[in-house]
């Protein structure tokens, strides 16, 4: 069984959850309540082998945050949703990014199919060291990609204007991991890793594929300002190399929306539920 097999990932995830339960002397319902999850998210996954939903990374991140028990020892690097991508932390993005304690509403969600994990930031010309991001510093979005599993979907926060006008700085690219069966086409918006060997550094960016018949393909930023004009040249067959990897396909842009009335209503709903529970 390969590490990118959902069953392989799920087995390690369940081992981690059972370890947390044993350490904290809790039942699944108690841990779910502490982590702000629906009770059935854990009980079905742990007790029903035929249950079709796996434990997602966003579920594990919430358990980690609530329990303080690190799940990293239970996994290898390539078990995580973006197998080739080394995410890094966006310290201003927490689970409460849609309002303080917004993850309280997750008690109404039967499974985590409604959320997508934010694994890092994308920008052009910013090179970062290879390291594992801390998931509790990243957060989740309350949106998902139809017909895409939790192991394939991920989100990136845009750290610059390179993807404008399609995605603005501070907004999110909702992405799906590139599959071996995918046929990339002219005009696709993709997630690109560029690697330097000495020292080993990575640029993670969102770029447009330009593939005109009879010419070699290249990748460019949507924003054609001079500072973003550098073109990246993948292999003509678009297969990955050590230097250039097309690791994902951008499906949606998640706009940054602020509505004071909606925020007040959300806070009122949270406080009402807390009063009902006491």
N, C-alpha and C positions, 0 to 999 in steps of 0.2 A: 504494500500500500504506500503510495507516494504522499509526501507532506502537503501537497496542494489538493489532495483528496478531501472533500468536506468531512467524510467519516473519520479520517485521521485527525483532522483538526478538532472535531467534536469530541473524540475520545480524550484528547488532552484537556480540552476545556472542562469536561465533566470531572476529570481527575482533580483539576484545580478547585472546582466548586466544592467537591466532596471534602477536599483538604480544608478549605475555609470553614465548612460546616463543622468539621471535627475540631478544629482549632478554637472556634468561638462557641462550641457547644450549642449550636443552633439547629433548628429544623429548617427545611427549604423555605417554608412560609415566613419564618422569622428573618432569614437572610434577605429574602425578596423585599420585605417591608423596610428593612434597614437601608437597602440599596435603592429604594424608590422604584421597584419593579412590580409588575403584576405577579401574583403568587404562581399562576399557571406557567409563567415563563420558566421557572425552575422546576416545579413539580412534574410537569409533563416531560421536560427534557430528561430529568433524572430517573423517572419511574416508568415511563412508557417507551420501550425500545422502538415502537412503530411510529412514534411521533415524528412528523415530517420536518419540524423546525429544529435547526441546530442552535446552539448558544452562540450568539454573535459577538464580535469584538466590542461593540458598544455595551452589551450586557456585562462582559468581563470587566470593562473599564469602570462601570458603576460599582461592581462588587469590590474591585480593587480600591476605589476611592472611599467606599463606605467601611471596608474592613481593615484597610492598611496592609493586607497580605498581598505581596507582589506576585503576579502570575508569570513573570519572565522565566523563572527556573523551570516551569512546566513546558516551555516551548523553545523551539529553535528559531533563529531569525527568519528563515524562509517559510515558517508556518503562518506568517501574518498575511493580511489581505493583499498587499501589494508585494509580490514575492521578490521582485528585483529592486523595489524602491526603498531607500533608506530615509524614512521621514524624519523631520526635525520639528521641534516644538514651537508653536506660536503661543507665547506666554500670555497674550491678552485674550485667548479664546478658551473658555472653560465651559463646562456643562451648562452653566447659567447664562450663556451668551445671548439667549432670547429673553432675558429678564431674570432677576434674582430668584433662585430656587425653582426655575422653570421646569427642571426635571421631575418635580413633584407630580406633574400631570401624567408621567409615564405609568402611574398606577392604573390608569384606565386602558393601557395598551397591553393586549394579550401576548404579543411577541414583539421582537425588535425589527420586524420587517418594515416599520415605518421610518426608520432612521438610517443615516449614512455617516460613517466615521470620517471625520476630518483628519487627514494624516500629515498635513504640512502646508507650506506656502509655496507658491510658484512665482518665479520672476526671471527676467533675462539679465545675464551678466553678473549674477550673484552666485559665487561658488562657496559651497559649504563642505565641512569635513564629514566624512562617513561616520555616522553614529546612529544609534537607535533612538527614536523619539519616545518621550514618555507620554503614554496615551492619556493619562489623567490630566495632562496639560493641553490637550488638543480639543476634545469635545465632539459633539455630534450635531447633525442637522436633522430636523423633523421633516424629512422628505426622502423619498427613495426612487429608484429607477424601476419602472415596470419590467417584469419578466427577467430581473437580474438578482442573483443571490447575494446575500450579505458578504460572502467571501470575494465577490467580484467588484462590488461597488465601493467607491471611495470618493472623497471630496478634497479639493485644494482651495485654500484661501489665496486670492490674488494679492501679492505684496507690491505690485507696481502697475503701471498703466499699459503694459506691453500687449495685453489682450483686448484693449479698447478698440472699437466701441462695443464689441460683443460682451465682454466681461470687464467691469470697472474695478479699479483698485478697492480692496476691502470686500468685494463680493466673492462668490464661491463658484468654482467649476465642479459640477457633479459629473463624475467620470465612471467608466467601466474599464476594468482591466482588459488589455488586448488579448484576444484569444488566438490560438494558432490557426483557427479556421477563418479569421477575419480577413476580408479583402479591403485594404485601404484604398480610398479613392481621392481624386483631385478635389480639394476643397474641405476635406475632413479636418476638424480641429482636434489635435492630439496632444497627449502629455509626453514630453520628451526628457529623457535623462542624457546629459552629456558628462563624460568622465575624463578627468586628467589622471594620469598614472602616478606622477611624482610631483608633489605628494598626491595621494588619492583624494580628489575633491569632486563634487558633483554640482552641476547646475540643473535645476528642475524647472521646466518652463512649459507653457501652453503655446503651441505654434500651429500655424495653418500649413497643411500639406499642399504643395503646388506640384502637380504631376501632369504635365502637358505631353501629349502623345509625340513620341520621337525625341524627347528631351529627358535628361536625367532629372529625377525628382529633387526637390529641396524643401526645407521647412523654414517658414518666416513668421515673424510676429505680425499680428493683425495691425498693430500700431506701427505706422511706417516712419515715425520720427527717427532722426539720425541715430539716437542712442540705442534703438531697438532694431536697426536695419540689418544686422549681421545675419547672414543666411547659414543654415546648418544643412550639410549634405549627407544623407544616409546612403546606404548601399542602394544601387539601382533597383534591386528586387525588394527593398524595404525591410530586409531581415536585419536583426540587431547585430551590432559590432561591439567591441569592448569600449569604444568611444562614444557611440550614439545608439540609444535604445528608445524605440517608440513603445511605451509601456501602457498607455491607456488611450481611450477615445472619450472626448468630452461630449456628454449627452445633453446637458442642460446648464444654463446659467442661473444661479440662485441670487436674486437681487437682495440688496440690503434695504429692508423696509422698516420704517419706524412709524407706528401709529399710536399716539398717546392714549386715545380712547381704548384701543384694543389692549394696550399694556395695562391700563387701569383695571379693565375687566378681568384680565388674566390674574393680576394680583388679588383681586377680590375673590375670584374662584379658589385660589390657593388658600387664602385665609379662611374661607368658608369651610373648606374640606378639613382644615386643621382643627377648627372649632368642633366640627362634627365628630372627629376622632378622639377628642379629649372628653 
